[in-house]
Amino acid sequence: MSSTAGPAATTSELPAFARDSDTIANAWALALETYRANGGGNVAADVEHAAITARLLHDSGEDDATIATAVLHDVIEDTGVDRSVIASRMGEEIARRVDALTERPELESYGERKAELRQRGIDAGREVATVMAADKLARATRAAGGRLRPEKLKHYQATLAQLRDAYPDLPLLPALGDAVERLKPADVTKIVETADPAHFINREISWLDFNERVLQLAEDPHKPLLERVKFSAIYNSNLDEWFMVRVAGVHEKVDAGIDATSADGMPPPELLSAIGTRVRELALRQSALYQETLLPALAEHGIRIVDWEQLDDAERQEVDARFEREVFPALTPLAVGPAQPFPYISNLSLSLAVLVRDPESDQTRFARVKVPKEGLPRFVQIGAGARTLVPMETVIAAHLDQLFRGMEIVTHAVFRVTRDADFTVSDEADDLLEAVEAELRRRRFGEVVRLEVSAGIDPILRARLVAELRVEEDDVYDVEGLLDFGDLWQVAKLPGFRELRDPSWTPVMPPEFVEDGKQKSLFSQIRERDLLVHHPYDSFATVEQFVKQAVADPKVLAIKQTVYRTSDDSPLVPALIRAAERGKQAVGLVELKARFDERQNIMWARALEQAGVHVTFGSPGLKTHAKAVLVVRREGNGVKHYAHVGTGNYHAGTAHLYTDFGLFTADDAITAEIAELFNQLTGYSKPEDFEHVLVAPTNLRDRIIEQIDLTIASHTPEQPGRIAMKMNSLVDPACIRALYRASQAGVRVELNVRGACCLRPGVSGVSENIRVVSIVGRFLEHSRIYAFERGGETAVFMGSADLMPRNLDSRVELVVPVLDVAARDQVIDTLERCLADTENAWDLGQDGTWHHRRVKPGDERHDVQAELMRLHLARAEHVEIEA
């Protein structure tokens, strides 16, 4: 993708069209002076359109006075400068022409105001009409990179028609006609709006495909051994959360008799059956990987994971001592009988189900022993270097006679339950904080959606568990070997074994942030140009530096921050507390309903409130998922806004693992709208129709679809359009249909979707111009980028939102344009590298299956994450390397 050219430089050097004419040079100098006197923060941007208009006239051979008129044609309207100022500097004739090109603000109606301007300009003569044509050509050509309202298109069309009638031989009219034609909506007769379920992939099945890609990394023999162990743990943790939320939601639909289907048309009962079949297949693969590959490979490197039966006498004595000292005191056997009801089994807890018999009465009782993983590690580590690991449940099983003294242990088995952990908080709650806390307590008692049992479990134990936990047989999963591979994190984090891991990576500080080992002052740099950071290649300390400098700066009046997910040791939230203590206005917009981070956020909310920070919990019915910090700084006679907008959470821990972009900007238009968004979220006002930023649920879906449609409209064989996007999930049917329209119009669409993707590429007549790739590697791809190439320019947006109904309709999301040329080039470069990756990439086929991309022998290999590590390291060290 090519990058849009940046604004003209505000230096003493004249633009090319003004170098050979004193008249044009004087007009250029007057324009700069006028905009500067008006207090514009970015004079280069103010004169950019006038410069483009003047250049068009210069290139078409117009006279100096006409070109000078073009340079000045917006100054009265933009700055309010008096006509007499232009007359005194440039002469009465140019002043007359500029006045004829100036709107009359007393006309309130947009249509009336533009109609009066068109007629007045045409009546003012051919020279003024020529500038009108150039003005509209410049705006129509650039409109493909921005937003064009229907009434504005009508104005362009009316201007073209009236100019043709009045001056049919104007030299710029043919080009203007072509530009306006490209702004029309695509020919709907050539596009079929699909609703065929066969053109969509089921979201849950697609998510399982993503998690299978994680499992494939664990199966990959080319990966370092402990990295494979880590990916096996991640696969299991992903699956747990998915069952707690997504599968639980499907169960609720089935239980409620809801027949509504998603765009793919799969009914909920059929979906549950498909989920069960697929999960069982993957579980067998994971168990086989663990037993047949990982365990022997770990043993070769001195890491033994063994059951009690595999220990020798000396090892058993060591385990016995550890059991007596550490484990036994933490155990509470719970028997079930007439006066002892079946115990509550907490979510994701690991337990032993035990049948014991009293030899005197010959009565058999059921008992449960919980494995105390909350306070103790899953594996008991013994031997030299603590490199022999014994699963806790096998240690407990070997000592059941000490828990049930005098009883006969008939049989035992390991089991684990997964409960519905999602919840809904009423927006009518008087106190949201208390309501969330109450729901957290109720979460523990959610319905069981999955029961995992060790394979070969005694039928009596199995039947008892199914009956007492009230689960259907279809929700029971027999697991070969170890239950809960998520605990393999303990193995993956064993100290040492550098040769069994990926080479270590330490995020770097970009040169814009440090010099000679000292932190640079950021505000002056951000005023000059936007700064972009890319985690984990760039350090998260960049964001912390921005906030810390804002707290310490006496000119800073206010700091406002969203808190969705953050770490226990986050320095950002305490920074808000320090800001409040220093007398600054500090605002924390804490999202209490951030799933599985509710307790952490409640803690932060209370700490912030106690310190005097203004704490709010966002909009009723919406989660605030936007990632933004806004700094209000006193400068000159007014204030200046500075903002950081991110694609990921303000979480220092995940910033080492997730790939996310962060944009620092002082752009007046963007930061003003971010300030308005904060005011809406913390105050009480109606949503604005944001012009520059994209906000959900206000306009994000419409603006993304609008960008797609603009790309369709501008697409020609001579200047083909292209759409490239990077996100975590693509689910929203309306956005998918818009991308299908683009494909049918001939626009090339390339998508980098890490997780669930409901779009089906390669369907003849629907999506043959769409390619979908997923990158799953060492770092979790998490950034969201939306790029639209048309007319040789590329509009780029980044922010917090995936294209999913929940993000577009039920969350507050923030997506901003990337305007700085260098920042935009960096974002586009990353996107292109992701699409070209050969080492971490899977391609989605028309049949819905994913294929791991492999290069042929001798072909060039590309690893996007390795390449970006090298590039950022070289940049931090000021070393030139080949791209």
N, C-alpha and C positions, 0 to 999 in steps of 0.2 A: 504494500500500500504506500502511496505517496502521501506526504504530509502537507497540509495547507500552509501556504506562505505566511509569515508573520507580518505584523504591522510595519509601516515604513519607519526608518530610523529618524529620530528627532535630533539631527546634528545640523551643523551649519552648511553641510553639503547639500546642494539643491538637487531635487529629483531630475531625471534626465529630460523630462518635457519642459523644464523651466530654465535650463542652463543657457539657452541661446536667445532669451527674450527678457528684457528688463520688465516689461509689463507683467509677464507671468511670474517672474521672480518676486516682484513687489506684491503680487496677489498672494503668493505662497507665504511670504514674510508676514503679511497682514493676517492671514488665517492662523498662523502659529501664535502671533501676539494676542489675537482675540480669544482663542481658546485658553491660552495660559492665563489671561486676565480674568477669564470666567471661572478660574479655580479648578479646571479639569485635572484629574490625577493622572490621566494617560493621554497626553496630547497626540501622540502617534496614532492611537486608535481613533481619536476624534477626527483627524484629517485623512484617515485611510481611504474612506469611500470617495471623498473629493479628489484624492490623488488618482484613484483608479478611473474615475469619470474623466478627469482631465487627460489622462494618458490615452484613453480611447479616442478622444477628440484630436489629440496631437498626432496619433498614429494614422488617423483618417485624413489628415491634412487641413484641419480647420485653422482659422486665423488666431492670432494671439489674444485678441479681446474675447473671443468665444471660449478659449481655453482658460483664460483668467476668470471668466464668469463661472466656469465649472469649478475652479478651485474655491470660489467664495459662495457657491450657490446655497449652502446650508448654514452659513454663519449667523445670519439674522435669526433664523428659526431656532438654532441650537444655543446661541449665546445671548440673544436679545440686544446685540449691538445696534446702535442707531444707523439708519440708512445714510445719514450725513457723514459718518466716519468713512464709509466706503467711498462716498462721492469725493471727499477731500483727498483721499489717497489714490483713488483709481479713476476718478472722473465720473461725471453724471451718467454717461451712457451705461457703463458697467454697473453702477449703483441701480439704475432703472431695471436692468436685466435681472440682477440678483433679487430685487424686490418683487419682480414678477414671478420668480420661482419660490417665493416664501409663502407658506400656508397662512391663512387667516384664522387664528385660534378662536375667534369669537363664534365661529360655526362649530357647534357641538357634535353634530352628526359626522361620522367618518366619511360616509358616502357623499354628503353635501360638500364637505370641506375639500375632498379630493376632486369632485366634479368642478367646483369653482376654480381650483388651482389649475386644472388641466386647461379649462377654457381661457383663463387669464394668461397663461403661458403661451398658448397658441396665438392669442390675439396680440401678444407682445412682439411677434415677428419671428422670422425664420431662424435667426441666431439663437433665440431663447428656446424655440422648439428643438433645435439641434442638441442643446444641453439637456433638455427633457428626455430626448431619446437616449443619450449617453447615460444619463442618471438611471433610467429604467433598465438599460442593458446591463449596467454594472450591478444593480441590485438583483435583477432576475438571474444573472449568471451565478451570483453568490448565494442566492436563495436556497439552492440545493444543499448547502451546508448548514442551514438553520431552519427556522420555523416559518411557514408561509400560510397565513390564514386565508380562508376562501374569499373574504371581502377584499383582501389585498391582491389576490390573483385577478379578481374582477376589475380592480383599479388598473392593473397592468394591462389587461386586455382592452379596457376602454381607452387608455392612453395610446396604445398601439393603433387602435381603430381611428381615433381622432387625428393622430399625426399623419396617418396614411391619407385621410381625406383632405387635410389641409396642405401637406407638403409631401406628396407621394414620392418625390425623388430624393428625400433625405438619405445620405449614404449609409447611415447606421440602421435603417429600418429593416432590411432583410435579416441582419444578425439579431435584432431585437425580436423579430417575428419568430425566429427559430428558438430563442431563449424562452419566450413566453409559451411556445408550444410544448417545450420540454417540461414546463411546470404543471401542465394539465395532468389530471389523474390518468393512470394507465387505462388502456382500452379494456373495459370490463368484459367485452364480448370474447376476448382471448383468454380470460382467466376464469377458471371454474372454482368456486368457493366450496371446498370439499367438506363433507360431514361424514364421509365413509369411515366407519370404525376401523376398517382394515388399514387406513392410512395413519393410524395412531398406535403407539406402543403403550401397554399398561404401565403406569408409574411404578407400582410395587415390583412387578417383574423386572422392569428396567433397573430398579435400585438393587435387586438381587444380582443382576448382571454386574453392576458396579462392585458389589462386595465380592463377587467371584474374581474380579480382576485383582482385588487385594489378596485373595487366597492364592491366585496364580503367582504373585510376587513371593509368597511364602514357599511355593513349590519350585520357584526358579533356582536351578542349581548354580547359576552364575552369580547369585546374590551372596554376600557374606553370610555365614551361618547364623550369627545372632541377629542380623537384620531379618532373616527368614523367620526366626522365632518371634521377633517383634511383630511382623506382619500377620502371623498366625494369631497373636494376641489381639491385634487391631481388628481382624476379621470378626473375632468373637464379640468384642466390645461393640462394634458397629451393629452386629446382629441383635444383641440384647436391647439396645436403644430402639432399634427399628421395631422389634416385637412390642416393646412397651408403649409405643406411640402409634405407629402405622398399622400393625396387625391388630392391635387393640381396637383401632378405629373401624377396621373391616368387621371385626366381631360385633361391634355395636350396631352396625348396619344390619347384619344378619339377624341379631337378636331382636332388633326393632322391626324386622320385616321390610326394611327399606330396599326397594328394587332398583333405585336410581343407579345408573352406571356412569362411568367416566367416558371420555371421548372414544376410548377403545372398545366400549360396549361390553366388557366382561362383567357379568353379574357378581355380587359379593360372595355368594356361596361357591361359585365356580372359582373365584379368585382365591378363596381360602384353601380350596383343594389344591390348586396349582402351587400356592405358596408351600404347603406341606410337602408336596412331592419334591419340589426343588430344594428346599432346605435340607431334607433328608439325604438327597444325593450329595449335596455339598458337605454335609456332616460326615458322611462316609469318606469322602476325599480328605477332609481335614484329619480325621482320626488315623487314616492310613498314612498320611504324611508324617504325623507325629510318631506313630509306632515304628514305621518301617524306614524312615529317613532321618528325622530330626534327632530322635533318641540315640541311634547308633553314631551319628555324626558328632553329637555333643560328647558322647562317651570317648570318642577318639581324641578329643581335645581335653579330656580330664574332667568333664562336667557330667556327672552321673545323676540321672533322675530315675529312682528305683522305688519299688514298693517294699513293704515290710518283709515280704517273703524272700526278697533278693538280697537282704542284708546278711552279713556274717555275724558271728556271735559278738565280736568286739563292737561292731557298729550297732547292734541291737542294744547292747548295754548303754552305749552313749545316747541312743534315742530314748531308752527307758528313763534315764536320768533327766533328759530334757522334758519328757512327758510329765514326770512327777513334779518337776520344778515350775514349768511354764504352762503346760497345756491343761493338765488335770484341774487346776484351780479355776480355769475359765469355762469349764464344761457344766452344763445343767441338763441332765437327762430328764425327759418329760414322758411319763407313761400315760397311756390312755385307758380309762376304765369308767365304771359307773359314776364316780365322783370326780373324774378327771377328763374334761372334754378334749377333743383333738386340739393340739396347740396351734396358735397362729403361726404361719410360715411366712416370714418377711420376704419382700421382693429381692430376687437374685441371691438369696442366701443359699449356702451349700449345707446339706444335712445328711445324716445317716438315718435311714428307716430301719428299725430293729424289731425282730420278733423274739421275745424272751419267754421261757416256760418255767413255771415254778415246779420243781421236781416233786414237791410235797403234795400240792393240790392238783398238779397236772394242768393248771390253767395257763393259757397262752395270752400274752398281752403284747400290744403294739406300743412302741416307744420311738421317740424322735430325739436325736442328739444333733445339735447345731454345731457346725464347724466354725470356731470363733475367728473368722478371717478379719473382723473389724479391728481387733487388737493385736493379732498375731499374723505372721506371714503364712501364705498358703503352703510353702514348702519348708520343712524342718531341715536346716543345713548343718551337716556334720562332717567330720573328717578333716584331713589336712587342707587348709585353705577354705574350709566350709564349701567344698565343691561337690559334695554328695548331697542331693536334695531328695527328701522323702515327702510325698504328698501328705498333708496333715490328716486327711480322712483315712488313709491307710494306717497311720499311727494310732488314731483313735480306735479304728476297727480292731487293731491288734490288742487293745487294752479295754475292750468292752466289758470284760469280766470284772474289772475294777469299778466300773460304773454301775453294774447290775450284780452286786455280790450275792452269791448263793443261787443265782439264776442260771439257767442254761440258755446260751445264745443259739437260737434255732437258725436264724438267717439274718443277713443284713444287706443293705444296698444303699448306694449314694443317689440322692435326688436333688433337684433344684427347681424352683418355680420362678416364673416371670409374670409380673402383674401389670395390669393397665396402669401406667404411671402418668397419663395425661390428665389434665383437669381444666375446668372452665371456671373462671371467677366472674360472678355477676357484676356487670357494670353499674348496677344500682347499689352496690355495697356502700355503706356509709364510710367505712374506713378500709381502703384497699389493702393497706399493710396487714391489718388483722385478718381480712378475708383470705389473703394469700397464705398466711400462716396456718389458718384453719384448713385450707385445702391441702397444704403440705402434710398435715397430720392425717387427713383422710386418704392421701395417696398411698399410704402404707397398706390400706385395706382394699385396694383396687382388685377387680376380678382377675383370676388367674387366666392367662392367655396361652401359657406354655408350661408343660411339665416335662422336664428332662430326667430320665432315669438311666442308671447304668445298665448296659445291655446284659441280658441274662438274669434280670431281677426275678426273684421268686414270684410266681403268679399271685400268691396271696397278698404279698406286700404291694404289688402293682395295683391289684383290685382295691385294696384299702385306700391307697393314695388317690386313685381316680375318684372313688366315692367321696372321701372326706374333702378333697379339694374341689369337687364338683366340676370336673373337666370332662370334655368329650374325648373319646378314644383318639380322634383325629388330632387332638392337641397334645398327645403324649409322644415324646421323641426319645427313642432308645439310642444311647450314645456308647460307642465302643471306646473303651479306655478312659482317658481323663475327661471329667466334666469341668466345664468353664476354662477353656484355653486362654481366656483373658488374663488369668493369673500367670501366664508365661512371661509377663512383664518383669516378674521377679528374676527370671532367668536372663532375660535380655539385658537387664541392668546390672548383672554381676560385675564387680570391679575387675579391671584388667581385660585381657583378651582383645587387645586393639586390632590384632590381625583378623579377628572374626567380625569386625564392624566396618561400616563405611568410614573413609577418612574423615577425621573431625573437621567441622566447619565452624568458624567464629565469624559472625556477622561483622561487617566493616562499617566504619564511619565515612560517609562520602566527603570529598574535599570541601564542599560547601559548608560543612558543619564544624570542621576542625582545621586548625592551622598551627603547626609547630607544637602539636600535642595539646593545644588549648581550644576551648569552645569558641566559635565565632558568634557574634551577635546576629541573630536571625532576622530581626524585623527589617533592618535596612536591606538585606538581601532579598527578602520576600517582596518588599516594595518594588524592587527592580525587576524581578521575574519570579514566576512560580518555581517551586522546588518540588521534585518528585523523589520519593524513596520507595524502594522495593524490598520488602522483608521476605525471607530471612537473609537475603543477600546483604541488604543494608540493616544496620542495627536499629532496634526499636528505641535505643537511647536517643535517636533523632527526635522522636515524638516527645519523649520525656524532657529533652533539652528545650523544646519549644514551650512546653507548659511551665517548666521551672523558670525560664527567663521571663515569662509573662508574670509569674508570681513575684519575682524579684524587681521587676521594672516599675518604678514609681509612677510612670505615665500610664500604665495599664489601669483602666477603670473597672473592667469586668472580665471574668472568664466563665464560659458556659461549656458544659461537656455532657455528652450522652454516655450512659453507663449501661451496657447490655450484658457483656460478660467481661470480667476482669479477674486478675489473680489475687490471691491472699496478700501478696507482698507488693501489690501495684503501687508505684510512687505517684501515679496520676491522681487518684482519688484523695490521698492525703495532701496533695498539692492544692486541691480545692479548699481544704480545711485551712492550710496556711494562708491562702489568698484571703479567706474570710477574716482570719485573725489580723491580717494587715490592712483591713478596712476596704478591701475591694469587694465588689459585688460578685459573689461566687454562686453559680447555679449548677446543680447536678440533676440531670434528667435520668432517673434510675428506672430501668425496666424491671419491675418486680416479677413479671411473668416470663422471664427468660428461662426456658425449660431446663431443669436440673441445676440452674444457678440461682434459684429463688432464695435459698438460705443465705448464700453469700451476699446477694444484693440487698436483702433485708438488713443484714449486719451493716453494710456500707451506708444504707439509707439512714439508719439510726445514728451512726457515727457522724455523718454529715450534718444531720439536723441538730445534734447536740453541739456541734461546733459553730452553728450559725449560718451554715450554707443553706441557700434556698433550694429545697428538694421538692421535685414534682415527679409524678409517676406517669406523665404522658396523657394521651387522649383516651377517652372511654371507648372500649371495644377494639382498640388497636394496640399492638405491640410496637414500641419504638425501637426499631432495628437499625436506624440510621447511625452512622459512625462519624461524629463531628465534634471538633473543639472550636469555639469561637472566642477570639480575644478582641476586646474593645480598648483601643489605645488613644489617648489624647495627643493630638499632633496639630501644631499651629493653632488656628482659631476654631478647630473642630475636632472630630474624632475619626479614626481610621479603623476599619475592621480587618482582622487577620484570621484565617481559618485553616484548619487541617480537616480534610475529608478523607476517610479511609474506606477500603473494601473489607477490612476485617476488624475484629474486636480490639479494644484497648487492653490487651492481655500480653504481658511481657513473655509469659511462658509459651503460648501458642505462636507468638511472633517468631520463635526459633524453629517452628515446625511448619507453619502455614505460609504460603506465598500470597502476599497482599501488597497492594499499592497504597501509598499515602500521598496526598497532594497538599502542599502548603501554598496558599494563595492569598493575595490582597486585592484581587480584582474587585473593583467597586460593585459591579453589577451582581456578581456571584455572591460575594460576602453579604451584600444587602439582603439578598433573598434568603440566605442561611440565617441571618439575624431575624428575618420575618418568620421563618419556620420555628426558631426557638420561641419567639413571642407567641406564636399560635399554640405551641405545645405547653408552654408554662402559663399562658394567660387564657383569655376567653375571647376568641375572635373567629370569624368565618375564614375558611381557607382561601388564600389568594390563588389566582391562576398564574403560577410562576412562569416567567418568560424565559429565564436562562437555565435554572436548575430543574431537574426532573424529580418530582416528589410523589410517592405513593401514600395514600390512595388517590391523591388529587388528580395527577395528570401523567403518571409514569407510563402506564400501559399505552395510553393514547399517543404520547410523545414518541415512544419506541416504534409503535406501528406507523406513526406519521413519518419518522425517519426512514422506515422500510419503504413506505409508499413514495416518498420523495426520491429515493434511490431508483425505484421502479420507473418513475416518471422521467428521470434524467437519463435512463439507460439507452444508449444507442450503439450500433455496431462500431462507430468511430470512437466513442468514449464510453466503453462498457462500465456499468456499475458493478460494485462488489460489496457484499456485507460480510463482516467477520465479527464473531462474538466469542467471548470466553466467559463461562459461568459454571456454577456448581450443578444446577439443575435446570432443565427446560421442560416445563410441564404445561404452561398456560395455553389453552386451545386457541385463543384469539391471536396470540403472538405466533403460534405455529402456523395458523392459517395464513397470516400475513407473510411469513417466510415461504410458504408454498406459493403464494401469489408472485413473490419475487422470482422464484425458480421458474415458474411458468412464463414470466416475462423475459426470461433469459439472463437474469442477474445471477452471478456466481455467489453462492452462499457457503461460507466455511465456518463451522461451529466447533469450538473446543468445549465440550461438556463433560466435566469430571464424573458426575453421578448420574441420576436418573434423566433419561432423555425420551420423551414421548413422541418426538418427531421421527418419522420413518423416511430415511433418505433413499434416493435412487428409484422411486416409483415413477414409472413412465407416465408422462403427462401431468405429473404433480410435483415431483421433487427430484428429478434427475440432475438438476444443477446444484444440489445440496450435498455437502460432505460433512460428516460428523466424526470427530476424533476425541478420544478421552486420554488424558495424561494422568497416570497413577504411578508415582515414584517415591523417591526418598522423602520429599516434602509434599505436604497436602496442598494441591492446587486449589486456591480459595478466592483469587481475585475475580472481579466481574468487570469485563470490558465490552463495550459496544461500539463498533466502528463501521462507518458508512462512507464508501468511496464513490464519488460521483463528480463528473466534470473535471477530473484531474485533481480533485481535492478530497480530503478525508476529514469527516467530522468524528471525533472520538469522545466517548463518555465513559466514566468509571464511577463506581459507587458500591452501595451495600446490597443491592437487590439482585436476586435471581428472577428469572421469568417463570414464576409460579403463582397460581391464584392467591395463595396465602400471603406472598410478598406484595402483590399488586393490589390486593383488596383489603387485607386485614393487618397490615403493618405500615408503620411510618418508615419509608425508605428514602434515601437521598442519593441521587446520581447527578454528577456535575460534568460539564464539558471540560475537556483538557485543551486549553487554548495556547499555552506556551509551546513554541515549536519544538524545543529540545525535549520537553516532557512528553509531548505527543509522539515524537519520533521514538522515544524509549518505550512507550507503551505499545506502539505498533510493532517495534522490533521484537518485543517479548511475545506478542501474539503470533507473529510470523514464525518465530522459533518453535513455539508450541505446535503449530500446524505442521512443521517440517520434522518434528522429532521422530527418531527411528528406534529409540531404546525404551521409552516409557509409554508408547502410544498404542492404542487400540482403535481400529476403524469399525464403525457401525455399518453393517450390511443391510440391504433391503429387507431381508428376512428377520431382522431384529437381533441377529447374533453379532457378537463383537469378535474381532480377529486381531490378535497381537501382531503389530506391524514388525516385520523382520526385513532387514536389508539383504540383498544378494551379495555373495562374496565379491569383494572388490569395489562395491558401491560405498559412497560416503555415509558415515554414521553421524547422527546428530542426537545429543543428549541435552535437552534444553536446560535442565537444572545444573548440570556440570558446566555448560557453556556460560551460564549466567554467574555462577560462582567465580569462574576465571575472569570474566569481564569486570565484575564489581571489585574483585581483589586488585586487578590491574588499575582500575580507575582510582581506587583509594591510594594506591602507591604511585599514581601518576605515571603509569607505564603504558606505552602504546603497544597493543597487540592486534593481530589480524582478527577481524570479525568472523 
